Amino acid sequence: MNESLREPGSPTLGDFLEYRPFHGKLRRPSYAIWAIGRTGLGLLFRRKLFWGLYLMGLILFFLYFFGQYLLVWAGSQDFGQSIRIGPFARIPRKELIDTLRTMLKMDGSPTMFHNFFQTQGSIVMVLFALAGAQLVGNDFRFRSFPFYFSKPIGPLHYLLGKGLAAAVLLNLLTTIPALLLFFQAWFLGDWSWSMEKIRLLFSILGYGAVLTWGLVPLLLASASGLTRTIPIAMFWIFCFLFLRGISEGLVDRLGYAANWKTIDLWNDLGMVGSRILGIADEAKNRNTKPEFMVVLAIVTVIPLLSLAYLRMRLSKVEVLR
């Protein structure tokens, strides 16, 4: 540009290209894990569909939550043989208490927490279909990796950040509600601590850790390969429903070996979780339960294979070659 034509005080090209030092606080690349996880959760939390599905997933939690209050209330009443429920209905007091304790196991026992974890599988399946596309699938579809790897981070930081977001989502549906039920049972009880209660508390945390290890790597791997919401949803329906039906048909109806039930991953995770909770297998079901060591091997190997597949997928990203 001709200097004679430039207006006084107008910026020059050198002003735009001038080096501007960074004045913020420098952090290690490991801090990117939290940033990636926080951003992924933010994408989900901004969607109304997520909150609708999450509230549906809390229906069972509220059932157990108010059921425990109802059990304590029914046990403290002395209204004779029946208790009034609403303006018109009456229910036998003993029948109400027996139903809550024996059938629904709303008594703060390890069996109650095992039943709660197991019945959350359906909503976990639905939310994982939504979360998989948002957290990982869209990165592969729209090639967003230059945005992440323009910073001094590696594939491990990316995987840990996305895994952190998926783990938070999973535990918001399972472990955290179970912990609230535990402290509610403690509050409604005698307010005393014992080794049994401390063991149950850590068992609930252990069950949540098993679910996190077994499902989060599989979520990331399936989302990286399928990328879109509908295929990811079909994958989780295949894992949670189709394989369960196949395993029950082969073992319970056709009389195949009990180890065929190990193809049902959610059942495998439930078996490991029941061992952590200290729940013994029912005698009538022992002939149709797979060997625990086989189940433990599958729960260990599948996440490792998922992580290997993820590493292979990331190795094909151009900015990482």
FINUKOL-611089 format. One record per residue (C-alpha): x, y, z. Coordinates in steps of 0.02 Angstrom, whole numbers, plus 50000, padded with zeros to 5 digits. Each point is the difference from the previous one (the first is absolute). Example, Ala and Ser with C-alpha at 12.3 -4.5 7.8 and 13.67 -1.06 7.14 Angstrom:
FINUKOL-611089
506154977550390/500695017249967/
END
This chain:
FINUKOL-611089
500005000050000/500645017149953/500495009350158/499445016349922/498224993349981/499874993050178/498975010250118/500905006150156/499744988450148/499304985449897/500734982850043/501304992149888/500244981749953/501394998850127/498805005150138/498894984949962/501464987849986/500875006150156/500374986650128/498855001150149/500644990350151/498814989550105/499745008050170/498904986450077/500534985950114/500834985749910/499354982750048/500564982449964/499154990249859/499164988850130/498825014550041/499254997549828/499164984050063/498835010150111/499705012949863/499544986649871/498874991150123/499165016250055/499695005149820/499264983049957/498815000550148/499525017849954/499464994249827/498854987250081/499335011050139/499445013249876/498794987749917/498234998950067/499894982049938/501394995150120/499105007250151/498384991649948/500854983149989/500955003050161/498405003950095/499254984049931/501534990750065/499675006950174/498254992450010/500694983950074/501075009950121/498465009350065/499094983450014/501344993450117/500225016950086/498185001950050/499804981250025/501275000550141/499055014250082/498384990549979/500754984550079/500595009850153/498345009150013/498984984049987/501074991750133/499735014450120/498115000649984/498794991150116/498375000949906/499494982050031/500044987649857/499865012449856/500665017149949/499045013149901/500805004149832/499115015049927/498205005050034/499204983349953/501264985750001/500644990050147/501404987049994/500484987150130/501485006450101/500944983549998/499734997749813/500705017349962/501564997450105/500304982449932/499835006249821/501255014050025/501244988950092/499914983349911/499455003749822/500725017249967/501434998450127/499795018150055/500934997050162/501735007249967/500754982749975/501344995749869/498644991249899/499045016449985/501515008949927/500374985549882/498205000649936/500125018849978/501604998949899/499334986049891/498355008549958/500885016049946/500664990949845/498595005849886/500245018650029/501894998149992/499784992149828/498945014649939/501125013850068/501574991549935/499265000649825/499805018850016/501655003150089/501054989449882/499615010849849/500225016350096/501624995550089/500984990349868/498994996249845/499875018049940/501885002350017/500284986249872/498555005549889/500485018449990/501894997450020/500165010950154/501674992950054/501065014749939/499065010450129/500594988550140/501744995749940/500485017649953/500425001050184/501494990550076/498974984950051/500024982049942/498724986349965/500074994550182/499405017050061/498584999449873/499444982650052/500105003950186/499005016049977/498634991549900/500044985250120/499815011850147/498425007649923/499264982749964/500434994050176/499155015050079/498454996849895/499954981550046/500235003250185/498675013650001/498794986149955/500674986150110/501285003150138/499465017250060/498154995450020/500544983950087/501065010150122/498515011250036/498964984650038/501374993650114/500085016150101/498115000750006/499964982450074/501335005450126/499005015650043/498404990050025/500924986950102/500925001450165/501275013149941/501444988750051/501474993949899/500594982049996/501214989949897/498534992749904/499395017349949/501745005949954/500264984449896/498335003049912/500495018049962/501644994849919/499114985749911/498825012449916/501505010249944/500824984049938/498444995249901/500035017149918/501844997949959/499654983249917/498625007649893/501155014449953/501414988449948/498864988349905/498935012649905/500965016349973/501374992949885/498654990649903/499005016049983/501495009649930/500494985949883/498254997449930/499745018749976/501675001849910/499524986449876/498145003449974/500025019050028/498125002949974/498634999050131/498904986849918/501404987249969/500665002850176/498254997350070/499854983849902/501664994250069/499455002650180/498324991649967/501004985449931/501094999450156/498665002850133/498474991449926/500414988649854/501494991250080/499034997950162/498574991649907/501214988749905/500924995050159/498394996050095/499334990249852/501574989649982/500214996150185/498265000450078/499014992649855/501204989749896/501084993850143/501685006149935/501475002350118/499785014150126/501565008849935/498995005449848/499225013150112/501655009350000/499535007749832/498845011350101/501215013550059/498755008750115/499694983450089/501884997450014/500235017050080/498554996050117/500834983750055/501635008950040/499035013550090/499034987250103/501644992350056/500615017150053/498395002950097/500194983050082/498394992649931/500014981049987/499274991649847/498274992750024/500034981250007/498624997949870/501005010149872/501724992450024/499794987749856/499675014249878/501365012050060/501675000549908/501654997350087/500565015650088/501794999249935/499354999649821/498905015050036/501465009350080/501104996449849/498695007049880/499735015650106/501885002849996/500344996049818/498585009449913/500525017350065/501814996249954/499474995449823/498965015849992/501495010650050/501084991349869/498695003849867/499925018150057/501885001549984/499924992849825/498625012249951/500985014850066/501574994449909/499075003049836/499665018250040/501085010649885/500615012350131/500674985550106/500964991049864/
END
